[in-house]
Amino acid sequence: MSRPRPRSAQSASAKGPDPPGVLDWGDGRHWSSTALPCRYCDTPTHLRDSKSKPAHKACAEQALATQAADAAAAYQKEALTP
């Protein structure tokens, strides 16, 4: 299996910005030749997050969405408390 080619900066900007909640892992810093268990689902991945921890892009996006929803709920709960 060959390594996917990173997207060029020109092709990434030509399509416009990613929608909110979608991470851009187009550069080579998010790729490792060694597959390790994803920190969220434990299945092997060659991808790395911004802290170089193994993570699938979809798993990381879901974790960020959950974290944002939890923060919003906590904010709402605090705002409604007299």
Buried (B, 14 or more C-beta within 10 A) or exposed (E): EEEEEBBEEEEBEEEEEEEEEEBEBBEEEBEBEEEBEBBBEEEEBBBBBEEEEBBBBBBBBBBEEEEEEEEEEEEEEEEEEE
